Every structure is written in structure tokens, then in C-alpha cells.
Amino acid sequence: MRAIAIVGSAGIIGKRVVAALNDDPICGRIVAIDKRFQSFVSSKIEAVRVDVLEKSFASFLENCDTVIYLAEDSRKRADVVIAQETLQATLGSMNEASCRHLVLLSSAMVYGAHSDNPVPLTEHQPIRPIPSCDHAKVKASLEKVATGWAQDNGGSVCILRPTTTVAPKSMSWISSEIRRANSVRPDQIDPPVQFLHADDLASALALVATRQLETVYNVSPSSWIGADAIRDLNVEPRYRLPGRLRDWYMLGVKVWRGSQDAAGLEPYVSLPWVLATDKLQSEGWSASYSNEEAYVASEPATLTSTLLNKNRQELSLAALGAVLAGVLGGSFILLRRFLKR
């Protein structure tokens, strides 16, 4: 029976991975590690509240076969140095505890969204993250650290690259940002899209961990959603803007929010980056939710979703006009303040 440690077990994905492993008879011991408080009723789950940078961390990995690494910075920072230090600390503790197998949660965003991307992308596609997207660059750097550790220390690593992962009522900040960027799209641009339910990502992580699989696997439902289908699925209508106007809108949103969270995400909305998942499916995994089901499950119910279809477009255009006016007005105010400094 496997003994598996999960770093970042209190997160959106971590909780689901703990539940999946708890139901798996192959897994006999689960070490749920996080800086946040956790409580479990299962006798095979050990809740550990510790920072991976603490010296005592290695002791909690004793007798573990695999570490599933899900750590994310909850403050939305995409800092390569900090991310690498945290992973390297975990790998150092794995060496001390003689734990030789790592499962790293990466992202399909490392492929980048490029006009020459094949549809779909296989695991053989080279990593080409968008230079301005810090999140993708961090994930690519962590893959490099993990594979380097495996080569230098006789370990093995399995890297999962999921597409945009969504969940009812909650999702990661990067998925939320992609959803937000998708809400206002350039005219005449409708690349195919994919959405992965968090439960399906958790089942994939549990599978590769219990079977101690190696190499890289894409994770997404089969196929993808085209332009017509995504329009039909939207509870809220998406806004269509001429390219230059949308560029100004996105710039205004960034200035108004005083954040760079959405930096580099525009190509992921306007260019294709959908995945082939034959490789993982050949190992026995399959998604329980289709792209459409995952998307609908994560779509928040809002006031306009209760209105008659004939009134939705008018209300949407009015709301968008108000948003644009507010964003541009706020941007002008902030620019004036900046110039006066």
C-alpha cells in the first residue's frame, strides 16, 4: 500500500486529492501538509500544519513513497525565485526522508498561446510560455527544477499540465483571471477552449501518485469547445469589442485594479492552446466531466441569468458601457495623479 504526502493539501485541489486518495484502497497512508489548519475524520489521514521551509519538515515525509506538490502563493505573487526556493526546500526534505517520487502540478500555460500552435497540443510540444505571463514562467521554472532533481538524485518525477481548471463556487486565482479575460473578447476571434473540473484534476493526481507514473501528462477532457458552443453555454453573454478598444479596456482594468494579475493572459484568450490527452487516457484516466459540464458547473448564477433572453443583450451592453466609462475615467484620474508626481 502507498504512503503519499500532499504539500498544499488545504487548497482547492489539495482537498479533492486527499478525498480521492482516501477512497483509493491502494493508498494506505496520507500525510496532508499545509500551513493552514486541517481536520479529518479518516484514520489513514495525518493532518500536518507546517511550513516546508522549517527544519522539521523532512520528518513528516518519513516512509512516504510519493510527494504530491501543489503549493501555490495565495497572495497571487508569481515570483520565480520564491517558487523555486519553496520547491527546492521540499526536494531537500525528500532527499533526507529517502522519498524518491515527486508529482508536480504544473500548467498547460507553459506551452504558451501562439498562432502556430497545433490543435491539439501533445506532450511533445516544446515549452514556450508567454514572456509577459509570470504564472506560466513560474510553472516552467518549477518543471526545470523538478526534472533536474530527478536526474541528479536518482528520483522520478511526474508532471501534470492541466488546462484551465474550474470548480463550483471556488477556483484558483489564475483560472478566475482567465475567465475574467474571456468575458471581453476581441471581435472575429474565437479560438477553441477547454475547461477541466477540479475533481477530474484531483483524480488524475491521485492516479499518477498511486501508480508512481513518470514523465509529463496533459490533463483535460477530450476534445474542446468551439465558438458556437461556448456562446450557447454562457449564462452571461460575453462582450465583443473591436481589437483596439478591447486593448484599451484591458489596460484600463489593470490600471484601475492596481494589479498585474492579468498580465500576459491576453494571448490565452485570443490564440489556441487546447490539449491532447491520449497519453494519460492510455493509463486508465478519463474525465468525468466534459468541457461543457465543467464550464457550466463553475458559472456563477447572476441577476441577468434570470432575465428573458430578449432583454439580456440590452442590459449587457449598458453594463459594459458603464464599466468602460468607469475604467477609462479611473485610468485618466490615475494618470493625472502620476504625472503630477
N, C-alpha and C positions, 0 to 999 in steps of 0.2 A: 504494500500500500504506500502511496505517496505522502510525503510531508511537504507542504507548499507554503511559502511565506508570501504575503502580498504587501508591498510597500505602497501606501496610499489607499488603504482599504476603506476609509471613511468617505471617499469621494463618490460621485455619481456612478462611475463604472466599478469602482472598488467594491461597493456594497453588493452589486449584482454578481461580481465574480465570487465573492465569499459565499453568496447563496447558491450559485451554480456548483461550486466545489463541495459545499455541504451536502448537496443532493447526489454527488457522484461517489459511488462505492469504492472507486479506485483511490480516492483521496481519503486517507485516514486521519490526517492532522493538518489543521490550517492555522497559521500564525498571522493574524490580522494586525498589521503595523500601521500606525498613523500618529500624528501629533495631537489629533483630536480624540476626545473620549468616545469609546465604543462599548456597547454591551451586547452580549449574545447569550442565547439560552442553550445552544448546542454544546455538547461536551467535547466535540472534536475541534472547536474553535477557541483559540487563545487570543484574547484581546491584549495588545501591547501598545502602550502610549509612550512613544519615544521618538526623538529626532534622530535621523540617520547619521548626523554629524557627532552624536555623543559616543564616547568611547565604549560604552556598554552595549552598543547596538549589535555588535558581532555575536554576542552571547545568545541573542534571540534567534539567530539563524542556525544554531547548532542542530545537527541531524536533519536539516531540511534538504530536500532533493533539488528544489527549484525556487527561485525568487521571481515573482511577477512584479515588474517595476512600472507603477502607474503614477509616480509622483509628478505633480504639477504645481506651479506657483499660483496660489489662489488670488494673489494681488494682480494678476494679469500681466506680470512682467515677463518679457521674453528676453532674458539675459543669458547669452551663451555661456559665459564664464560661471555664473551661479548654477546653471543647469548641469554643466559638466562636473563641477565640484561635488554636487549632490550625488550624481550617478557614480562618480569615481569613489566617493566615500562608501557607497553601497557595495561596489565591487571589491573594495578593500576588505570590507567586513565579510563578504562572501568568501574571499581567499582565507581569512582567518578561520572561518567556520567550515572550510572544505566543502562549500556548496558550489557545484560546478555548472549549473544550468540556469541561464537567465532568459526570461521572457520580457521583451521590451515593447511597450506600446508606443509606436511612432505615429505617423500620419501619412496618408496618401498625398498630402500637400507637398511632400518632399519632391515629388515628380515635377512640380510646377504646373502652371496652366499656360500652355504655349500653343500657338496656332498650328504647329507641326506635330502636335501630339497625336499618336494613333488612337483610334477609338475601337476597342478599349485598350487601356494600358495594361501590360503584363509586368510581372516582377523583373523581367529582363530590361525594362526601360531604365535608362540612366537617371540618377538623381539630379534634378535641375531646379531647386527651389527659387521662387521669385526673390531677387536680391532685396527688395524693399519689405518683404514679409518676414518679420523676425521670428514668428512662430514656426514657420517652415524651416528656417535656418537653424533654429534650436533643435528641432527634431532630427534634421540631417546630421548635426554635430553629435548628437547622442548616439545615433546609429554607428558613427565612426568610432566613438569611444567604446561602445559595447563590442563591436567586432574586433577591435584592437585588443581588448581584454581577453576575449576568447582565444585569439591567436597566441598571445604572449603567456597565457596561464593555463593552457590545456583545457579551457572550458568550452561550453557550447552556448550559442545564443539563437533565439528565435525572435524575429522582428515582425510585428503585425502593423500593417499600414491600412487603417480603416478610412473609408470615405467620411463625409460629414455625418457625424453621429448625433442622433436626436433621442429625446426621451420625453414622455408626458410630464408636464409641469416643471421640468428641470433639464438643463443640458449644459455642456461646458461653455465657457465664455467665447471660445473661438467658434463653436458651432452657432452660438447666438449672433456673433458678428457676421458670419456668412449668411445667415438667414436675413439679418438686417440689410446687408448689402444686396441680397437678392430681391428685396422688396421694391427697389427702384432700379430698373434695368435700362440699358441703352436701347433705343429703337433699332429694330431689324437684327437684334442679337438674341438668339435662343439656343445656347448650347445644351446638350443633354446633361442631366443632373442625376445624382444618386443620393439616397438617404438611408442610413443604417440605424436600425433600432438599437438602443443601448443594451437590451437583453441579448441580442444576437452577437454583439461585440463581446459581451461577457462570456457567452458560450464558446466563442472562438478562443478566447484567452484560456478558459478552463481546459479546452481540448488540447491545445498545444502544450500546456503545462503538464497535464497528467500523462500525456504520451511522450513528453520530453522531445518534441519535434525541434528541428533546427532550420536554419535558413530564413528567407523572407516570404511572407504571405500577404497578399491583398485581402481586404475584408470588406465586402459589400453584398447586397442582394444581387441576384442575377439580373442582367440587363440594366436598363436605366429608363428615366422618364424623359420623353420628348417635349417639345414646346407646347403642342396642343393639350397633352395630358396634364402638364403642370398647371396650365391655366384653368383646366376643369377642376383640379383638386383644391385650388386656393379658396380657403374660407374668406380671406380678404383679397380683393383684386390687387395684382401688382401694378405698380405705376410704370409707365413707359415715357421716357424723356429723350429728346434729341441728344446725341452724344456729348456735345459741348455743354449743354445745360446740365446734364447729369454729372459731368465732371465738376462743374461749379457747385452743384448740390452736395456731392460727396466731400469736397473741400470745405464747404461751409459747415457740414455736420462735424467734421474733425475739429475745426476751429471752435465751434460752439461748445462741443463737449470737452474741449481742452485735453484731448486724448489722442494717442496714436494707435489705439487698439485695432482700428480697421485698416491701418497702413498696409499696403501690398495685397489687399484682398480683391481689388477690382478685377484683375485677370481671372481669378477663380469664379467670377460671375459671368464674364464675357467670353471665356475660352474653355475648351473641353478638357476634362481630367477625370473621366469615368474609368472604372476598373474592370478587369477580367479577374474572376475568382475561381477559375477551373482548378488551380493548384491546391487551394485549401479545400475545395469541394472533393477533390480526389482523396483527401484524408478522412472524409466522412462528415465534414461540416456542411451545413446548409442553413440559410437564413429562414427563420420562422415568419418574419415579416417581409413583405415585398417593399420596394421603394415607396409605392403609393401608400401602403398601410403605415409605414414608419413616418412618412411626412404628415399624414392626416392625424396620427396619434399625437404628434408634437405640436400641432397647430392650435394656438390658444383661441378659445371662443371669445368673441368680442361683440360689442353692440351692433356693429354693421352686419355681422353674420346673421342677425335676426331680422334684418330688413328685407323687403321684397327686392328681387333682382333688378327690377326696373329703376329702383332708387339708389342702388349701390354705387353705380358709376358716377352719378352726380355728386354724391356725398364724398366719394373718394377724391374726385378732382378738387372739390372745395377744401378738403382736409390737406391735400398735397399743396394747394396754393397757400394755405395758412402756414404749413411747415416751411415752404420755400421762403415766404416772406419773413418768417421769424429767423430762419437760419441766415439769410442774407443780411437782414438787419443787424442781427447779433454779430455777424462777421465784420460788418462795417464799423460797428462800435468798437470791437476789439482791435481792429486795425488802426483806428484813430488813436486809441489809447497807446498802442505800441509805438506809433510814430511820434507821439508826444514825449516819449521817454528820452 
